């Protein structure tokens, strides 16, 4: 699910990017912080980070870059 949401962040359709952004923010907000869920949380965060950084490098659209940075900020804040 995270892979699809991240790949949709580079879509030419703004509405699809917005929906994917909200989905990623929801996934990040719901990640478990308990010790039993840290493996899942770590792997999801690594996947999101690498894909969003790659998307920022490939896409010249400033709105895509800002949205990716906003998602990364949410993840770091968590």
VMD Tcl script that builds the backbone (N, CA, C; Angstrom):
set m [mol new atoms 234]
animate dup $m
set s [atomselect $m all]
$s set {name element resname resid chain x y z} {
  {N N UNK 1 A 0.821 -1.179 0.000}
  {CA C UNK 1 A 0.000 0.000 0.000}
  {C C UNK 1 A 0.872 1.253 0.000}
  {N N UNK 2 A 1.925 1.240 0.804}
  {CA C UNK 2 A 2.834 2.393 0.871}
  {C C UNK 2 A 3.512 2.612 -0.471}
  {N N UNK 3 A 3.879 1.537 -1.152}
  {CA C UNK 3 A 4.521 1.660 -2.463}
  {C C UNK 3 A 3.612 2.377 -3.456}
  {N N UNK 4 A 2.349 1.994 -3.472}
  {CA C UNK 4 A 1.399 2.606 -4.403}
  {C C UNK 4 A 1.187 4.076 -4.066}
  {N N UNK 5 A 1.036 4.384 -2.782}
  {CA C UNK 5 A 0.845 5.776 -2.380}
  {C C UNK 5 A 2.051 6.628 -2.760}
  {N N UNK 6 A 3.247 6.100 -2.531}
  {CA C UNK 6 A 4.461 6.847 -2.878}
  {C C UNK 6 A 4.589 7.040 -4.387}
  {N N UNK 7 A 4.277 6.009 -5.154}
  {CA C UNK 7 A 4.375 6.141 -6.608}
  {C C UNK 7 A 3.341 7.126 -7.151}
  {N N UNK 8 A 2.192 7.219 -6.504}
  {CA C UNK 8 A 1.171 8.173 -6.938}
  {C C UNK 8 A 1.562 9.616 -6.634}
  {N N UNK 9 A 2.550 9.803 -5.780}
  {CA C UNK 9 A 3.002 11.153 -5.464}
  {C C UNK 9 A 3.661 11.826 -6.673}
  {N N UNK 10 A 4.078 11.072 -7.661}
  {CA C UNK 10 A 4.709 11.631 -8.850}
  {C C UNK 10 A 3.738 11.707 -10.027}
  {N N UNK 11 A 2.480 11.454 -9.780}
  {CA C UNK 11 A 1.471 11.486 -10.834}
  {C C UNK 11 A 1.290 12.904 -11.368}
  {N N UNK 12 A 0.880 12.987 -12.616}
  {CA C UNK 12 A 0.589 14.289 -13.206}
  {C C UNK 12 A -0.749 14.835 -12.725}
  {N N UNK 13 A -1.570 13.971 -12.152}
  {CA C UNK 13 A -2.894 14.382 -11.673}
  {C C UNK 13 A -2.786 14.895 -10.234}
  {N N UNK 14 A -3.103 16.169 -10.065}
  {CA C UNK 14 A -2.970 16.790 -8.751}
  {C C UNK 14 A -3.877 16.133 -7.711}
  {N N UNK 15 A -5.079 15.760 -8.124}
  {CA C UNK 15 A -6.029 15.145 -7.189}
  {C C UNK 15 A -5.488 13.813 -6.669}
  {N N UNK 16 A -4.887 13.016 -7.535}
  {CA C UNK 16 A -4.308 11.737 -7.123}
  {C C UNK 16 A -3.139 11.962 -6.164}
  {N N UNK 17 A -2.334 12.984 -6.428}
  {CA C UNK 17 A -1.225 13.314 -5.519}
  {C C UNK 17 A -1.750 13.734 -4.153}
  {N N UNK 18 A -2.811 14.531 -4.132}
  {CA C UNK 18 A -3.382 14.984 -2.862}
  {C C UNK 18 A -3.922 13.817 -2.047}
  {N N UNK 19 A -4.623 12.912 -2.703}
  {CA C UNK 19 A -5.180 11.742 -2.015}
  {C C UNK 19 A -4.058 10.857 -1.478}
  {N N UNK 20 A -3.024 10.668 -2.284}
  {CA C UNK 20 A -1.890 9.842 -1.853}
  {C C UNK 20 A -1.160 10.486 -0.685}
  {N N UNK 21 A -1.043 11.793 -0.721}
  {CA C UNK 21 A -0.401 12.520 0.372}
  {C C UNK 21 A -1.177 12.329 1.675}
  {N N UNK 22 A -2.477 12.470 1.605}
  {CA C UNK 22 A -3.297 12.263 2.805}
  {C C UNK 22 A -3.184 10.819 3.300}
  {N N UNK 23 A -3.131 9.884 2.372}
  {CA C UNK 23 A -2.987 8.485 2.748}
  {C C UNK 23 A -1.668 8.216 3.450}
  {N N UNK 24 A -0.584 8.776 2.932}
  {CA C UNK 24 A 0.724 8.591 3.557}
  {C C UNK 24 A 0.775 9.230 4.939}
  {N N UNK 25 A 0.171 10.399 5.075}
  {CA C UNK 25 A 0.140 11.056 6.382}
  {C C UNK 25 A -0.661 10.225 7.388}
  {N N UNK 26 A -1.728 9.592 6.920}
  {CA C UNK 26 A -2.525 8.729 7.792}
  {C C UNK 26 A -1.735 7.496 8.203}
  {N N UNK 27 A -1.026 6.894 7.253}
  {CA C UNK 27 A -0.192 5.725 7.567}
  {C C UNK 27 A 0.842 6.102 8.616}
  {N N UNK 28 A 1.493 7.229 8.427}
  {CA C UNK 28 A 2.522 7.673 9.374}
  {C C UNK 28 A 1.916 7.921 10.757}
  {N N UNK 29 A 0.758 8.544 10.791}
  {CA C UNK 29 A 0.113 8.847 12.080}
  {C C UNK 29 A -0.306 7.588 12.820}
  {N N UNK 30 A -0.587 6.512 12.087}
  {CA C UNK 30 A -1.068 5.278 12.710}
  {C C UNK 30 A 0.029 4.244 12.957}
  {N N UNK 31 A 1.266 4.564 12.638}
  {CA C UNK 31 A 2.351 3.606 12.881}
  {C C UNK 31 A 2.508 3.363 14.386}
  {N N UNK 32 A 2.701 2.109 14.770}
  {CA C UNK 32 A 2.844 1.812 16.203}
  {C C UNK 32 A 4.169 2.338 16.758}
  {N N UNK 33 A 4.105 2.860 17.963}
  {CA C UNK 33 A 5.310 3.362 18.628}
  {C C UNK 33 A 5.791 2.418 19.723}
  {N N UNK 34 A 5.074 1.331 19.928}
  {CA C UNK 34 A 5.468 0.375 20.963}
  {C C UNK 34 A 6.659 -0.438 20.485}
  {N N UNK 35 A 7.352 -1.052 21.421}
  {CA C UNK 35 A 8.539 -1.833 21.072}
  {C C UNK 35 A 8.209 -3.010 20.163}
  {N N UNK 36 A 7.003 -3.556 20.287}
  {CA C UNK 36 A 6.633 -4.692 19.438}
  {C C UNK 36 A 6.384 -4.266 17.993}
  {N N UNK 37 A 6.111 -2.997 17.754}
  {CA C UNK 37 A 5.835 -2.532 16.408}
  {C C UNK 37 A 6.958 -1.755 15.768}
  {N N UNK 38 A 8.103 -1.675 16.439}
  {CA C UNK 38 A 9.200 -0.865 15.918}
  {C C UNK 38 A 9.794 -1.410 14.622}
  {N N UNK 39 A 9.780 -2.717 14.444}
  {CA C UNK 39 A 10.307 -3.287 13.206}
  {C C UNK 39 A 9.458 -2.845 12.021}
  {N N UNK 40 A 8.148 -2.926 12.183}
  {CA C UNK 40 A 7.238 -2.480 11.130}
  {C C UNK 40 A 7.403 -0.985 10.877}
  {N N UNK 41 A 7.442 -0.214 11.933}
  {CA C UNK 41 A 7.569 1.234 11.811}
  {C C UNK 41 A 8.862 1.602 11.096}
  {N N UNK 42 A 9.951 0.962 11.469}
  {CA C UNK 42 A 11.241 1.246 10.835}
  {C C UNK 42 A 11.257 0.921 9.357}
  {N N UNK 43 A 10.698 -0.226 8.989}
  {CA C UNK 43 A 10.717 -0.609 7.574}
  {C C UNK 43 A 9.809 0.295 6.737}
  {N N UNK 44 A 8.662 0.679 7.279}
  {CA C UNK 44 A 7.763 1.579 6.551}
  {C C UNK 44 A 8.414 2.950 6.393}
  {N N UNK 45 A 9.030 3.449 7.441}
  {CA C UNK 45 A 9.690 4.759 7.366}
  {C C UNK 45 A 10.830 4.763 6.357}
  {N N UNK 46 A 11.622 3.704 6.328}
  {CA C UNK 46 A 12.711 3.615 5.347}
  {C C UNK 46 A 12.164 3.614 3.929}
  {N N UNK 47 A 11.092 2.871 3.713}
  {CA C UNK 47 A 10.497 2.775 2.384}
  {C C UNK 47 A 9.944 4.128 1.942}
  {N N UNK 48 A 9.213 4.789 2.836}
  {CA C UNK 48 A 8.636 6.094 2.507}
  {C C UNK 48 A 9.745 7.108 2.245}
  {N N UNK 49 A 10.754 7.131 3.093}
  {CA C UNK 49 A 11.838 8.099 2.952}
  {C C UNK 49 A 12.555 7.943 1.618}
  {N N UNK 50 A 12.939 6.721 1.294}
  {CA C UNK 50 A 13.692 6.517 0.051}
  {C C UNK 50 A 12.850 6.855 -1.175}
  {N N UNK 51 A 11.577 6.483 -1.163}
  {CA C UNK 51 A 10.744 6.756 -2.330}
  {C C UNK 51 A 10.423 8.239 -2.486}
  {N N UNK 52 A 10.190 8.931 -1.381}
  {CA C UNK 52 A 9.879 10.356 -1.482}
  {C C UNK 52 A 11.100 11.177 -1.870}
  {N N UNK 53 A 12.259 10.809 -1.364}
  {CA C UNK 53 A 13.481 11.525 -1.762}
  {C C UNK 53 A 13.754 11.298 -3.250}
  {N N UNK 54 A 13.528 10.071 -3.713}
  {CA C UNK 54 A 13.673 9.790 -5.142}
  {C C UNK 54 A 12.685 10.574 -5.978}
  {N N UNK 55 A 11.452 10.695 -5.496}
  {CA C UNK 55 A 10.424 11.444 -6.222}
  {C C UNK 55 A 10.777 12.921 -6.303}
  {N N UNK 56 A 11.348 13.461 -5.227}
  {CA C UNK 56 A 11.733 14.877 -5.242}
  {C C UNK 56 A 12.836 15.134 -6.265}
  {N N UNK 57 A 13.743 14.182 -6.416}
  {CA C UNK 57 A 14.827 14.348 -7.378}
  {C C UNK 57 A 14.372 14.217 -8.816}
  {N N UNK 58 A 13.334 13.423 -9.054}
  {CA C UNK 58 A 12.864 13.178 -10.419}
  {C C UNK 58 A 11.855 14.207 -10.896}
  {N N UNK 59 A 11.168 14.860 -9.981}
  {CA C UNK 59 A 10.055 15.733 -10.343}
  {C C UNK 59 A 10.456 17.192 -10.169}
  {N N UNK 60 A 10.249 17.988 -11.209}
  {CA C UNK 60 A 10.596 19.409 -11.148}
  {C C UNK 60 A 9.472 20.263 -10.571}
  {N N UNK 61 A 8.293 19.674 -10.418}
  {CA C UNK 61 A 7.138 20.413 -9.907}
  {C C UNK 61 A 7.351 20.737 -8.426}
  {N N UNK 62 A 7.345 22.006 -8.105}
  {CA C UNK 62 A 7.608 22.454 -6.740}
  {C C UNK 62 A 6.534 21.947 -5.780}
  {N N UNK 63 A 5.290 21.840 -6.227}
  {CA C UNK 63 A 4.224 21.365 -5.339}
  {C C UNK 63 A 4.462 19.916 -4.923}
  {N N UNK 64 A 5.005 19.099 -5.816}
  {CA C UNK 64 A 5.335 17.704 -5.472}
  {C C UNK 64 A 6.452 17.691 -4.436}
  {N N UNK 65 A 7.450 18.508 -4.638}
  {CA C UNK 65 A 8.573 18.564 -3.709}
  {C C UNK 65 A 8.132 19.048 -2.329}
  {N N UNK 66 A 7.277 20.071 -2.291}
  {CA C UNK 66 A 6.790 20.585 -1.015}
  {C C UNK 66 A 5.932 19.559 -0.280}
  {N N UNK 67 A 5.101 18.853 -1.018}
  {CA C UNK 67 A 4.244 17.838 -0.394}
  {C C UNK 67 A 5.090 16.696 0.158}
  {N N UNK 68 A 6.119 16.289 -0.585}
  {CA C UNK 68 A 7.010 15.230 -0.109}
  {C C UNK 68 A 7.748 15.676 1.151}
  {N N UNK 69 A 8.211 16.915 1.168}
  {CA C UNK 69 A 8.885 17.436 2.358}
  {C C UNK 69 A 7.938 17.514 3.550}
  {N N UNK 70 A 6.687 17.866 3.300}
  {CA C UNK 70 A 5.694 17.933 4.370}
  {C C UNK 70 A 5.448 16.550 4.976}
  {N N UNK 71 A 5.392 15.534 4.138}
  {CA C UNK 71 A 5.211 14.165 4.631}
  {C C UNK 71 A 6.420 13.727 5.431}
  {N N UNK 72 A 7.618 14.029 4.933}
  {CA C UNK 72 A 8.835 13.686 5.668}
  {C C UNK 72 A 8.909 14.417 7.003}
  {N N UNK 73 A 8.443 15.652 7.043}
  {CA C UNK 73 A 8.397 16.409 8.293}
  {C C UNK 73 A 7.454 15.742 9.295}
  {N N UNK 74 A 6.294 15.296 8.811}
  {CA C UNK 74 A 5.360 14.582 9.695}
  {C C UNK 74 A 6.014 13.321 10.269}
  {N N UNK 75 A 6.749 12.620 9.421}
  {CA C UNK 75 A 7.385 11.384 9.868}
  {C C UNK 75 A 8.477 11.682 10.899}
  {N N UNK 76 A 9.271 12.707 10.665}
  {CA C UNK 76 A 10.329 13.055 11.614}
  {C C UNK 76 A 9.752 13.556 12.937}
  {N N UNK 77 A 8.647 14.271 12.849}
  {CA C UNK 77 A 8.003 14.775 14.054}
  {C C UNK 77 A 7.400 13.678 14.916}
  {N N UNK 78 A 7.085 12.579 14.306}
  {CA C UNK 78 A 6.489 11.444 15.015}
  {C C UNK 78 A 7.582 10.661 15.708}
}
mol reanalyze $m
mol bondsrecalc $m
mol representation Tube
mol addrep $m
